């Protein structure tokens, strides 16, 4: 498990711990409320003119209040439990993951293999008019595929529809572009800069552009930082967002963090080598 996966697991554990805490609170409050209600005689109304009215009303209000708090705690428990489940089910490959490029390449290979398979299946069907005899497919399965093609829309002339190939090809191109972008970032990296009253740090390890201020930014400045996607990180004591080209662009739109040398944040960044300038031997 790499550092990104460990961080993800810590987040899941945190959500589950919060959910368990609120579930316990909800159960305890519900129990206390029930005990209080049990002490009230069955069918006993509030006696408005009786000397006990005020204390009785306060007692009932406290019992009802505990039940309301129990419901609120239960809702919070459900919220954190759903957050934990969503985090566990999330299989998207994050740019924060140090193994992102390898994982994307694996996913790309799977998509390319699928594209090749779909083309072979369609070519075989168009040539033979059946899937019988295709390697790896039983006669029973071939008959099912043949029937599905014949009973489908008239413009479907093969087992895999044109949109399935075009959609998969679009995903292949998207993955290639993302891999290229991450490899380019890995090759060139990003650099930070000094600004009046602080420093912008390109934290490659955390994959964050972090803004460190000598003094707390004003309310107006904090509002602008948020509008450009920066969020306060108590653990890092920095305003930060994911380190990528968009972060550099966003920083360039914030006048109070402009580099001291007068250039823009984008102009400070290393330029990737042109393809024809790269060493063909990879040295």
NULOTI-562781 format. One record per residue (C-alpha): residue number from 1; x, y, z; residue in one letter. Coordinates in pm, 1 decimal, m for minus. Each point is the difference from the previous one (the first is absolute). Layout:
BEGIN
<node><num>NUM</num><u>X</u><v>Y</v><w>Z</w><residu>a</residu></node>
...
end
This chain:
BEGIN
<node><num>1</num><u>0.0</u><v>0.0</v><w>0.0</w><residu>x</residu></node>
<node><num>2</num><u>154.2</u><v>330.8</v><w>m110.8</w><residu>x</residu></node>
<node><num>3</num><u>m33.0</u><v>335.9</v><w>178.2</w><residu>x</residu></node>
<node><num>4</num><u>m306.5</u><v>101.9</v><w>m203.0</w><residu>x</residu></node>
<node><num>5</num><u>m177.7</u><v>m328.6</v><w>74.3</w><residu>x</residu></node>
<node><num>6</num><u>90.8</u><v>34.4</v><w>369.7</w><residu>x</residu></node>
<node><num>7</num><u>m147.6</u><v>351.2</v><w>1.5</w><residu>x</residu></node>
<node><num>8</num><u>m316.1</u><v>m130.3</v><w>m167.9</w><residu>x</residu></node>
<node><num>9</num><u>m31.0</u><v>m277.7</v><w>260.0</w><residu>x</residu></node>
<node><num>10</num><u>47.9</u><v>250.7</v><w>283.3</w><residu>x</residu></node>
<node><num>11</num><u>m283.1</u><v>206.5</v><w>m146.5</w><residu>x</residu></node>
<node><num>12</num><u>m226.2</u><v>m308.3</v><w>m15.7</w><residu>x</residu></node>
<node><num>13</num><u>90.5</u><v>m92.3</v><w>359.7</w><residu>x</residu></node>
<node><num>14</num><u>m71.3</u><v>358.5</v><w>111.9</w><residu>x</residu></node>
<node><num>15</num><u>m346.4</u><v>m3.9</v><w>m160.1</w><residu>x</residu></node>
<node><num>16</num><u>m79.5</u><v>m338.5</v><w>157.0</w><residu>x</residu></node>
<node><num>17</num><u>117.3</u><v>117.9</v><w>343.2</w><residu>x</residu></node>
<node><num>18</num><u>m218.9</u><v>312.4</v><w>m25.6</w><residu>x</residu></node>
<node><num>19</num><u>m296.0</u><v>m213.3</v><w>m108.8</w><residu>x</residu></node>
<node><num>20</num><u>49.0</u><v>m237.2</v><w>293.6</w><residu>x</residu></node>
<node><num>21</num><u>29.7</u><v>293.1</v><w>242.8</w><residu>x</residu></node>
<node><num>22</num><u>m328.9</u><v>154.6</v><w>m117.5</w><residu>x</residu></node>
<node><num>23</num><u>m173.6</u><v>m340.0</v><w>m5.7</w><residu>x</residu></node>
<node><num>24</num><u>94.6</u><v>m47.2</v><w>365.5</w><residu>x</residu></node>
<node><num>25</num><u>m118.6</u><v>352.1</v><w>82.6</w><residu>x</residu></node>
<node><num>26</num><u>m329.6</u><v>m60.0</v><w>m179.8</w><residu>x</residu></node>
<node><num>27</num><u>m57.8</u><v>m329.0</v><w>182.5</w><residu>x</residu></node>
<node><num>28</num><u>86.1</u><v>148.5</v><w>340.5</w><residu>x</residu></node>
<node><num>29</num><u>m222.1</u><v>306.2</v><w>m46.9</w><residu>x</residu></node>
<node><num>30</num><u>m290.1</u><v>m213.4</v><w>m121.4</w><residu>x</residu></node>
<node><num>31</num><u>38.3</u><v>m225.2</v><w>306.0</w><residu>x</residu></node>
<node><num>32</num><u>6.4</u><v>299.6</v><w>236.9</w><residu>x</residu></node>
<node><num>33</num><u>m305.4</u><v>153.5</v><w>m167.2</w><residu>x</residu></node>
<node><num>34</num><u>m194.9</u><v>m326.8</v><w>22.5</w><residu>x</residu></node>
<node><num>35</num><u>83.4</u><v>m36.9</v><w>370.8</w><residu>x</residu></node>
<node><num>36</num><u>m121.9</u><v>353.7</v><w>67.4</w><residu>x</residu></node>
<node><num>37</num><u>m323.8</u><v>m58.1</v><w>m193.1</w><residu>x</residu></node>
<node><num>38</num><u>m61.8</u><v>m327.5</v><w>188.6</w><residu>x</residu></node>
<node><num>39</num><u>m2.3</u><v>198.1</v><w>325.7</w><residu>x</residu></node>
<node><num>40</num><u>m302.0</u><v>201.8</v><w>m119.1</w><residu>x</residu></node>
<node><num>41</num><u>m329.1</u><v>m174.1</v><w>94.1</w><residu>x</residu></node>
<node><num>42</num><u>m176.1</u><v>m140.8</v><w>m306.7</w><residu>x</residu></node>
<node><num>43</num><u>m244.8</u><v>255.3</v><w>m138.3</w><residu>x</residu></node>
<node><num>44</num><u>95.4</u><v>261.7</v><w>256.8</w><residu>x</residu></node>
<node><num>45</num><u>m59.9</u><v>346.5</v><w>m153.1</w><residu>x</residu></node>
<node><num>46</num><u>171.4</u><v>322.5</v><w>102.7</w><residu>x</residu></node>
<node><num>47</num><u>m194.6</u><v>155.0</v><w>287.6</w><residu>x</residu></node>
<node><num>48</num><u>0.1</u><v>366.2</v><w>m95.4</w><residu>x</residu></node>
<node><num>49</num><u>m134.0</u><v>130.4</v><w>331.5</w><residu>x</residu></node>
<node><num>50</num><u>202.1</u><v>m237.0</v><w>217.2</w><residu>x</residu></node>
<node><num>51</num><u>312.7</u><v>114.5</v><w>187.1</w><residu>x</residu></node>
<node><num>52</num><u>196.7</u><v>m276.9</v><w>m175.2</w><residu>x</residu></node>
<node><num>53</num><u>m77.9</u><v>133.8</v><w>m349.8</w><residu>x</residu></node>
<node><num>54</num><u>328.6</u><v>181.8</v><w>m58.9</w><residu>x</residu></node>
<node><num>55</num><u>227.3</u><v>m280.7</v><w>123.2</w><residu>x</residu></node>
<node><num>56</num><u>m208.8</u><v>m263.6</v><w>m181.0</w><residu>x</residu></node>
<node><num>57</num><u>14.8</u><v>197.1</v><w>m325.8</w><residu>x</residu></node>
<node><num>58</num><u>376.4</u><v>48.0</v><w>31.7</w><residu>x</residu></node>
<node><num>59</num><u>41.5</u><v>m372.7</v><w>66.9</w><residu>x</residu></node>
<node><num>60</num><u>m199.3</u><v>m94.2</v><w>m310.1</w><residu>x</residu></node>
<node><num>61</num><u>187.6</u><v>257.2</v><w>m208.7</w><residu>x</residu></node>
<node><num>62</num><u>331.1</u><v>m151.7</v><w>111.2</w><residu>x</residu></node>
<node><num>63</num><u>m123.2</u><v>m348.2</v><w>m92.3</w><residu>x</residu></node>
<node><num>64</num><u>m112.8</u><v>123.5</v><w>m342.6</w><residu>x</residu></node>
<node><num>65</num><u>325.2</u><v>192.3</v><w>m42.9</w><residu>x</residu></node>
<node><num>66</num><u>203.9</u><v>m313.8</v><w>60.3</w><residu>x</residu></node>
<node><num>67</num><u>m201.3</u><v>m184.4</v><w>m263.1</w><residu>x</residu></node>
<node><num>68</num><u>54.8</u><v>282.9</v><w>m250.2</w><residu>x</residu></node>
<node><num>69</num><u>374.7</u><v>m9.2</v><w>70.7</w><residu>x</residu></node>
<node><num>70</num><u>m8.4</u><v>m377.6</v><w>m44.0</w><residu>x</residu></node>
<node><num>71</num><u>m151.4</u><v>41.7</v><w>m346.4</w><residu>x</residu></node>
<node><num>72</num><u>258.5</u><v>265.9</v><w>m89.5</w><residu>x</residu></node>
<node><num>73</num><u>284.9</u><v>m224.5</v><w>115.1</w><residu>x</residu></node>
<node><num>74</num><u>m146.0</u><v>m286.8</v><w>m201.7</w><residu>x</residu></node>
<node><num>75</num><u>m8.5</u><v>218.3</v><w>m310.7</w><residu>x</residu></node>
<node><num>76</num><u>363.8</u><v>98.7</v><w>55.2</w><residu>x</residu></node>
<node><num>77</num><u>91.1</u><v>m367.1</v><w>41.9</w><residu>x</residu></node>
<node><num>78</num><u>m170.8</u><v>m81.4</v><w>m331.7</w><residu>x</residu></node>
<node><num>79</num><u>186.7</u><v>288.5</v><w>m167.4</w><residu>x</residu></node>
<node><num>80</num><u>344.6</u><v>m116.7</v><w>113.6</w><residu>x</residu></node>
<node><num>81</num><u>m79.6</u><v>m364.2</v><w>m73.0</w><residu>x</residu></node>
<node><num>82</num><u>m98.6</u><v>89.9</v><w>m356.4</w><residu>x</residu></node>
<node><num>83</num><u>321.1</u><v>205.4</v><w>m34.7</w><residu>x</residu></node>
<node><num>84</num><u>204.0</u><v>m302.9</v><w>108.0</w><residu>x</residu></node>
<node><num>85</num><u>m183.7</u><v>m229.3</v><w>m241.9</w><residu>x</residu></node>
<node><num>86</num><u>45.2</u><v>247.0</v><w>m286.2</w><residu>x</residu></node>
<node><num>87</num><u>373.0</u><v>28.4</v><w>72.6</w><residu>x</residu></node>
<node><num>88</num><u>34.8</u><v>m379.8</v><w>7.5</w><residu>x</residu></node>
<node><num>89</num><u>m186.4</u><v>m42.0</v><w>m331.0</w><residu>x</residu></node>
<node><num>90</num><u>191.7</u><v>277.8</v><w>m173.4</w><residu>x</residu></node>
<node><num>91</num><u>236.1</u><v>m173.3</v><w>m243.6</w><residu>x</residu></node>
<node><num>92</num><u>83.1</u><v>313.0</v><w>m200.4</w><residu>x</residu></node>
<node><num>93</num><u>372.8</u><v>51.9</v><w>m49.0</w><residu>x</residu></node>
<node><num>94</num><u>104.5</u><v>321.9</v><w>170.1</w><residu>x</residu></node>
<node><num>95</num><u>289.9</u><v>213.1</v><w>m118.3</w><residu>x</residu></node>
<node><num>96</num><u>105.3</u><v>6.0</v><w>367.2</w><residu>x</residu></node>
<node><num>97</num><u>79.0</u><v>m371.5</v><w>m20.6</w><residu>x</residu></node>
<node><num>98</num><u>376.0</u><v>m48.3</v><w>m57.1</w><residu>x</residu></node>
<node><num>99</num><u>m87.5</u><v>m312.9</v><w>m200.6</w><residu>x</residu></node>
<node><num>100</num><u>m254.0</u><v>187.0</v><w>m215.4</w><residu>x</residu></node>
<node><num>101</num><u>196.5</u><v>m32.4</v><w>m325.6</w><residu>x</residu></node>
<node><num>102</num><u>49.8</u><v>m376.7</v><w>40.9</w><residu>x</residu></node>
<node><num>103</num><u>m366.3</u><v>m48.9</v><w>91.3</w><residu>x</residu></node>
<node><num>104</num><u>m114.3</u><v>210.6</v><w>m295.4</w><residu>x</residu></node>
<node><num>105</num><u>225.7</u><v>m194.7</v><w>m236.5</w><residu>x</residu></node>
<node><num>106</num><u>m150.0</u><v>m324.3</v><w>129.0</w><residu>x</residu></node>
<node><num>107</num><u>m349.6</u><v>138.7</v><w>m52.4</w><residu>x</residu></node>
<node><num>108</num><u>98.4</u><v>121.0</v><w>m348.1</w><residu>x</residu></node>
<node><num>109</num><u>128.4</u><v>m347.9</v><w>m92.0</w><residu>x</residu></node>
<node><num>110</num><u>m329.3</u><v>m153.1</v><w>112.8</w><residu>x</residu></node>
<node><num>111</num><u>m193.1</u><v>244.8</v><w>m218.1</w><residu>x</residu></node>
<node><num>112</num><u>225.8</u><v>m64.0</v><w>m298.2</w><residu>x</residu></node>
<node><num>113</num><u>m38.5</u><v>m376.8</v><w>43.3</w><residu>x</residu></node>
<node><num>114</num><u>m377.8</u><v>45.9</v><w>12.2</w><residu>x</residu></node>
<node><num>115</num><u>6.4</u><v>211.1</v><w>m318.2</w><residu>x</residu></node>
<node><num>116</num><u>204.2</u><v>m265.6</v><w>m179.4</w><residu>x</residu></node>
<node><num>117</num><u>m236.3</u><v>m273.6</v><w>120.2</w><residu>x</residu></node>
<node><num>118</num><u>m312.3</u><v>186.5</v><w>m113.7</w><residu>x</residu></node>
<node><num>119</num><u>149.0</u><v>59.1</v><w>m344.5</w><residu>x</residu></node>
<node><num>120</num><u>95.2</u><v>m366.6</v><w>m37.6</w><residu>x</residu></node>
<node><num>121</num><u>m347.5</u><v>m115.3</v><w>104.2</w><residu>x</residu></node>
<node><num>122</num><u>m171.4</u><v>235.3</v><w>m244.2</w><residu>x</residu></node>
<node><num>123</num><u>237.1</u><v>m90.4</v><w>m285.6</w><residu>x</residu></node>
<node><num>124</num><u>m60.7</u><v>m372.4</v><w>59.3</w><residu>x</residu></node>
<node><num>125</num><u>m377.4</u><v>44.8</v><w>6.0</w><residu>x</residu></node>
<node><num>126</num><u>m7.3</u><v>209.4</v><w>m317.7</w><residu>x</residu></node>
<node><num>127</num><u>212.9</u><v>m257.4</v><w>m181.1</w><residu>x</residu></node>
<node><num>128</num><u>m189.9</u><v>m310.4</v><w>118.6</w><residu>x</residu></node>
<node><num>129</num><u>m347.8</u><v>126.3</v><w>88.2</w><residu>x</residu></node>
<node><num>130</num><u>26.0</u><v>m184.1</v><w>332.6</w><residu>x</residu></node>
<node><num>131</num><u>216.6</u><v>m16.6</v><w>309.9</w><residu>x</residu></node>
<node><num>132</num><u>22.8</u><v>m378.6</v><w>m14.3</w><residu>x</residu></node>
<node><num>133</num><u>361.9</u><v>m109.0</v><w>m18.8</w><residu>x</residu></node>
<node><num>134</num><u>139.2</u><v>317.1</v><w>160.3</w><residu>x</residu></node>
<node><num>135</num><u>277.5</u><v>m88.6</v><w>242.3</w><residu>x</residu></node>
<node><num>136</num><u>m109.6</u><v>m0.8</v><w>362.8</w><residu>x</residu></node>
<node><num>137</num><u>m376.3</u><v>7.4</v><w>m70.5</w><residu>x</residu></node>
<node><num>138</num><u>m215.5</u><v>m312.4</v><w>38.6</w><residu>x</residu></node>
<node><num>139</num><u>m259.9</u><v>m87.8</v><w>m264.8</w><residu>x</residu></node>
<node><num>140</num><u>m273.9</u><v>75.0</v><w>254.9</w><residu>x</residu></node>
<node><num>141</num><u>138.1</u><v>347.6</v><w>71.4</w><residu>x</residu></node>
<node><num>142</num><u>58.0</u><v>58.9</v><w>m372.0</w><residu>x</residu></node>
<node><num>143</num><u>m366.6</u><v>m79.5</v><w>m69.9</w><residu>x</residu></node>
<node><num>144</num><u>m107.3</u><v>253.5</v><w>266.5</w><residu>x</residu></node>
<node><num>145</num><u>219.5</u><v>270.6</v><w>m157.4</w><residu>x</residu></node>
<node><num>146</num><u>m127.5</u><v>m78.2</v><w>m350.3</w><residu>x</residu></node>
<node><num>147</num><u>m360.5</u><v>27.6</v><w>118.1</w><residu>x</residu></node>
<node><num>148</num><u>71.8</u><v>328.0</v><w>185.2</w><residu>x</residu></node>
<node><num>149</num><u>146.3</u><v>158.4</v><w>m315.6</w><residu>x</residu></node>
<node><num>150</num><u>m290.9</u><v>m114.4</v><w>m219.2</w><residu>x</residu></node>
<node><num>151</num><u>m263.5</u><v>127.1</v><w>245.4</w><residu>x</residu></node>
<node><num>152</num><u>172.6</u><v>335.8</v><w>59.8</w><residu>x</residu></node>
<node><num>153</num><u>m47.4</u><v>325.6</v><w>m191.9</w><residu>x</residu></node>
<node><num>154</num><u>50.3</u><v>m22.7</v><w>m375.5</w><residu>x</residu></node>
<node><num>155</num><u>312.6</u><v>214.8</v><w>15.0</w><residu>x</residu></node>
<node><num>156</num><u>164.7</u><v>m246.3</v><w>239.1</w><residu>x</residu></node>
<node><num>157</num><u>180.2</u><v>m239.3</v><w>m234.6</w><residu>x</residu></node>
<node><num>158</num><u>254.3</u><v>m150.8</v><w>241.8</w><residu>x</residu></node>
<node><num>159</num><u>17.6</u><v>m105.1</v><w>366.7</w><residu>x</residu></node>
<node><num>160</num><u>158.0</u><v>327.5</v><w>109.6</w><residu>x</residu></node>
<node><num>161</num><u>m184.9</u><v>316.8</v><w>m103.3</w><residu>x</residu></node>
<node><num>162</num><u>194.1</u><v>292.1</v><w>m154.0</w><residu>x</residu></node>
<node><num>163</num><u>m60.8</u><v>218.3</v><w>306.9</w><residu>x</residu></node>
<node><num>164</num><u>166.6</u><v>m260.6</v><w>224.3</w><residu>x</residu></node>
<node><num>165</num><u>319.7</u><v>15.5</v><w>m204.1</w><residu>x</residu></node>
<node><num>166</num><u>m6.1</u><v>379.9</v><w>m28.7</w><residu>x</residu></node>
<node><num>167</num><u>m64.5</u><v>46.2</v><w>373.7</w><residu>x</residu></node>
<node><num>168</num><u>281.7</u><v>m237.5</v><w>91.0</w><residu>x</residu></node>
<node><num>169</num><u>232.1</u><v>170.5</v><w>m248.3</w><residu>x</residu></node>
<node><num>170</num><u>m83.5</u><v>338.0</v><w>155.4</w><residu>x</residu></node>
<node><num>171</num><u>94.5</u><v>m140.1</v><w>342.0</w><residu>x</residu></node>
<node><num>172</num><u>328.3</u><v>m130.6</v><w>m144.1</w><residu>x</residu></node>
<node><num>173</num><u>83.6</u><v>347.8</v><w>m131.6</w><residu>x</residu></node>
<node><num>174</num><u>m97.6</u><v>159.9</v><w>333.5</w><residu>x</residu></node>
<node><num>175</num><u>228.2</u><v>m238.0</v><w>190.7</w><residu>x</residu></node>
<node><num>176</num><u>288.5</u><v>63.3</v><w>m241.6</w><residu>x</residu></node>
<node><num>177</num><u>m33.4</u><v>376.0</v><w>47.7</w><residu>x</residu></node>
<node><num>178</num><u>m13.8</u><v>m33.2</v><w>377.0</w><residu>x</residu></node>
<node><num>179</num><u>307.5</u><v>m224.2</v><w>6.4</w><residu>x</residu></node>
<node><num>180</num><u>183.8</u><v>245.2</v><w>m225.4</w><residu>x</residu></node>
<node><num>181</num><u>m97.1</u><v>289.1</v><w>228.1</w><residu>x</residu></node>
<node><num>182</num><u>119.0</u><v>m180.0</v><w>315.1</w><residu>x</residu></node>
<node><num>183</num><u>324.4</u><v>m110.6</v><w>m164.4</w><residu>x</residu></node>
<node><num>184</num><u>64.8</u><v>356.1</v><w>m117.0</w><residu>x</residu></node>
<node><num>185</num><u>m66.4</u><v>128.8</v><w>351.4</w><residu>x</residu></node>
<node><num>186</num><u>230.2</u><v>m266.0</v><w>143.8</w><residu>x</residu></node>
<node><num>187</num><u>272.5</u><v>97.3</v><w>m249.0</w><residu>x</residu></node>
<node><num>188</num><u>m14.9</u><v>377.3</v><w>44.9</w><residu>x</residu></node>
<node><num>189</num><u>m162.2</u><v>42.9</v><w>341.6</w><residu>x</residu></node>
<node><num>190</num><u>m118.0</u><v>333.8</v><w>135.5</w><residu>x</residu></node>
<node><num>191</num><u>182.3</u><v>273.8</v><w>189.1</w><residu>x</residu></node>
<node><num>192</num><u>m120.8</u><v>237.8</v><w>267.3</w><residu>x</residu></node>
<node><num>193</num><u>76.7</u><v>366.9</v><w>54.8</w><residu>x</residu></node>
<node><num>194</num><u>25.8</u><v>273.8</v><w>259.6</w><residu>x</residu></node>
<node><num>195</num><u>m272.4</u><v>261.8</v><w>21.0</w><residu>x</residu></node>
<node><num>196</num><u>m44.3</u><v>302.8</v><w>221.8</w><residu>x</residu></node>
<node><num>197</num><u>m89.8</u><v>m136.0</v><w>343.0</w><residu>x</residu></node>
<node><num>198</num><u>56.1</u><v>m366.3</v><w>m72.5</w><residu>x</residu></node>
<node><num>199</num><u>104.2</u><v>m283.8</v><w>m226.0</w><residu>x</residu></node>
<node><num>200</num><u>m160.5</u><v>m238.1</v><w>m249.8</w><residu>x</residu></node>
<node><num>201</num><u>137.0</u><v>m354.4</v><w>37.7</w><residu>x</residu></node>
<node><num>202</num><u>m31.5</u><v>m265.3</v><w>m270.8</w><residu>x</residu></node>
<node><num>203</num><u>m19.3</u><v>m298.7</v><w>235.1</w><residu>x</residu></node>
<node><num>204</num><u>64.5</u><v>m293.8</v><w>m234.8</w><residu>x</residu></node>
<node><num>205</num><u>m29.9</u><v>m260.7</v><w>275.4</w><residu>x</residu></node>
<node><num>206</num><u>m344.5</u><v>119.3</v><w>110.3</w><residu>x</residu></node>
<node><num>207</num><u>m92.7</u><v>93.0</v><w>m359.5</w><residu>x</residu></node>
<node><num>208</num><u>m121.0</u><v>338.4</v><w>122.3</w><residu>x</residu></node>
<node><num>209</num><u>70.3</u><v>363.9</v><w>m82.3</w><residu>x</residu></node>
<node><num>210</num><u>23.8</u><v>146.2</v><w>349.1</w><residu>x</residu></node>
<node><num>211</num><u>m20.1</u><v>369.6</v><w>89.3</w><residu>x</residu></node>
<node><num>212</num><u>178.9</u><v>89.3</v><w>324.3</w><residu>x</residu></node>
<node><num>213</num><u>m80.1</u><v>344.4</v><w>136.8</w><residu>x</residu></node>
<node><num>214</num><u>203.0</u><v>187.1</v><w>261.3</w><residu>x</residu></node>
<node><num>215</num><u>m325.9</u><v>135.1</v><w>141.3</w><residu>x</residu></node>
<node><num>216</num><u>m359.5</u><v>m116.8</v><w>m21.4</w><residu>x</residu></node>
<node><num>217</num><u>m158.6</u><v>118.7</v><w>m328.0</w><residu>x</residu></node>
<node><num>218</num><u>m285.1</u><v>248.5</v><w>29.0</w><residu>x</residu></node>
<node><num>219</num><u>m360.3</u><v>m113.7</v><w>m40.1</w><residu>x</residu></node>
<node><num>220</num><u>m4.6</u><v>144.1</v><w>m353.9</w><residu>x</residu></node>
<node><num>221</num><u>320.5</u><v>m185.0</v><w>m87.4</w><residu>x</residu></node>
<node><num>222</num><u>m130.2</u><v>m327.2</v><w>146.3</w><residu>x</residu></node>
<node><num>223</num><u>m314.3</u><v>37.8</v><w>m205.4</w><residu>x</residu></node>
<node><num>224</num><u>206.2</u><v>43.8</v><w>m317.7</w><residu>x</residu></node>
<node><num>225</num><u>217.3</u><v>m300.0</v><w>82.7</w><residu>x</residu></node>
<node><num>226</num><u>m311.5</u><v>m214.0</v><w>40.8</w><residu>x</residu></node>
<node><num>227</num><u>m148.6</u><v>129.0</v><w>m325.4</w><residu>x</residu></node>
<node><num>228</num><u>311.0</u><v>m128.8</v><w>m180.9</w><residu>x</residu></node>
<node><num>229</num><u>m15.4</u><v>m344.9</v><w>157.5</w><residu>x</residu></node>
<node><num>230</num><u>243.1</u><v>40.3</v><w>291.9</w><residu>x</residu></node>
<node><num>231</num><u>m100.7</u><v>m150.2</v><w>333.7</w><residu>x</residu></node>
<node><num>232</num><u>152.1</u><v>41.1</v><w>345.0</w><residu>x</residu></node>
<node><num>233</num><u>186.0</u><v>m308.5</v><w>125.1</w><residu>x</residu></node>
<node><num>234</num><u>39.9</u><v>9.1</v><w>380.8</w><residu>x</residu></node>
<node><num>235</num><u>247.6</u><v>m290.1</v><w>m7.0</w><residu>x</residu></node>
<node><num>236</num><u>227.9</u><v>176.4</v><w>m252.2</w><residu>x</residu></node>
<node><num>237</num><u>m81.3</u><v>351.4</v><w>122.5</w><residu>x</residu></node>
<node><num>238</num><u>m34.9</u><v>106.5</v><w>m362.5</w><residu>x</residu></node>
<node><num>239</num><u>m256.2</u><v>100.6</v><w>m259.4</w><residu>x</residu></node>
<node><num>240</num><u>27.4</u><v>m267.8</v><w>m265.0</w><residu>x</residu></node>
<node><num>241</num><u>m146.3</u><v>m179.8</v><w>m299.8</w><residu>x</residu></node>
<node><num>242</num><u>111.2</u><v>m288.8</v><w>m220.2</w><residu>x</residu></node>
<node><num>243</num><u>328.5</u><v>71.5</v><w>m175.1</w><residu>x</residu></node>
<node><num>244</num><u>m64.8</u><v>21.1</v><w>m373.5</w><residu>x</residu></node>
<node><num>245</num><u>m20.3</u><v>248.6</v><w>m284.8</w><residu>x</residu></node>
<node><num>246</num><u>m341.3</u><v>121.1</v><w>115.5</w><residu>x</residu></node>
<node><num>247</num><u>144.0</u><v>86.0</v><w>343.0</w><residu>x</residu></node>
<node><num>248</num><u>278.8</u><v>203.3</v><w>m160.2</w><residu>x</residu></node>
<node><num>249</num><u>m254.8</u><v>181.7</v><w>m217.6</w><residu>x</residu></node>
<node><num>250</num><u>m225.3</u><v>66.5</v><w>301.9</w><residu>x</residu></node>
<node><num>251</num><u>295.2</u><v>141.9</v><w>196.4</w><residu>x</residu></node>
<node><num>252</num><u>64.7</u><v>237.5</v><w>m287.8</w><residu>x</residu></node>
<node><num>253</num><u>m347.3</u><v>148.0</v><w>46.7</w><residu>x</residu></node>
<node><num>254</num><u>65.4</u><v>98.3</v><w>362.1</w><residu>x</residu></node>
<node><num>255</num><u>179.7</u><v>333.4</v><w>11.8</w><residu>x</residu></node>
<node><num>256</num><u>126.3</u><v>m18.5</v><w>359.5</w><residu>x</residu></node>
<node><num>257</num><u>207.1</u><v>m317.0</v><w>m60.6</w><residu>x</residu></node>
<node><num>258</num><u>171.1</u><v>111.2</v><w>m322.3</w><residu>x</residu></node>
<node><num>259</num><u>374.7</u><v>m80.7</v><w>m19.2</w><residu>x</residu></node>
<node><num>260</num><u>237.0</u><v>268.7</v><w>123.3</w><residu>x</residu></node>
<node><num>261</num><u>200.0</u><v>1.1</v><w>m326.0</w><residu>x</residu></node>
<node><num>262</num><u>m300.4</u><v>122.5</v><w>m199.6</w><residu>x</residu></node>
<node><num>263</num><u>m53.5</u><v>m314.8</v><w>m203.2</w><residu>x</residu></node>
<node><num>264</num><u>m320.1</u><v>m201.9</v><w>14.1</w><residu>x</residu></node>
<node><num>265</num><u>m9.4</u><v>m339.4</v><w>178.1</w><residu>x</residu></node>
<node><num>266</num><u>m40.4</u><v>m166.1</v><w>m339.7</w><residu>x</residu></node>
<node><num>267</num><u>308.2</u><v>172.5</v><w>m141.2</w><residu>x</residu></node>
<node><num>268</num><u>206.7</u><v>m135.4</v><w>289.7</w><residu>x</residu></node>
<node><num>269</num><u>m76.8</u><v>m364.4</v><w>m76.5</w><residu>x</residu></node>
<node><num>270</num><u>255.9</u><v>m225.5</v><w>m176.2</w><residu>x</residu></node>
<node><num>271</num><u>m76.3</u><v>m67.7</v><w>m363.7</w><residu>x</residu></node>
<node><num>272</num><u>m17.2</u><v>m363.9</v><w>m115.3</w><residu>x</residu></node>
<node><num>273</num><u>245.2</u><v>m108.2</v><w>m266.1</w><residu>x</residu></node>
<node><num>274</num><u>m129.6</u><v>m11.6</v><w>m354.0</w><residu>x</residu></node>
<node><num>275</num><u>m32.9</u><v>m357.4</v><w>m124.5</w><residu>x</residu></node>
<node><num>276</num><u>280.3</u><v>43.2</v><w>m251.1</w><residu>x</residu></node>
<node><num>277</num><u>228.5</u><v>129.7</v><w>277.8</w><residu>x</residu></node>
<node><num>278</num><u>m43.7</u><v>m302.5</v><w>222.7</w><residu>x</residu></node>
<node><num>279</num><u>276.0</u><v>m257.7</v><w>21.8</w><residu>x</residu></node>
<node><num>280</num><u>m111.2</u><v>m301.8</v><w>m209.0</w><residu>x</residu></node>
<node><num>281</num><u>194.9</u><v>m227.5</v><w>233.6</w><residu>x</residu></node>
<node><num>282</num><u>m184.2</u><v>133.4</v><w>306.7</w><residu>x</residu></node>
<node><num>283</num><u>312.8</u><v>119.0</v><w>178.1</w><residu>x</residu></node>
end
